[in-house]
Amino acid sequence: MAYNIQHLDWIKNYRNALFSNEPYFYEKYLNCFNDEIYRKEEKLLELKQTIECHYEVQFNFDNMFLYYPKFKDEGNFSELIF
């Protein structure tokens, strides 16, 4: 999420990314993570659709939008290999 609306031109094509410069959408995004995993997915997809309607764009989501391949639940993030 960013302030400058011109970022929407490239962000809409970036895989699994959302954009907004509206505080309302920031709050909705954060609230998506207050539920169980199946509700997170549903809520994020609903938010995506709402934001798409607001900005009249289509974001590039796939079925891996909640997959975090570099997530670590222990150890140091400095140990990640990119």
Secondary structure, DSSP 8 states (H G I E B T S, - for coil): --S-GGGHHHHTTSBT------HHHHHHHHHGGGS-HHHHHHHHHHHHHHHHHHHT---B--TTTT--TT--SSS-GGG---
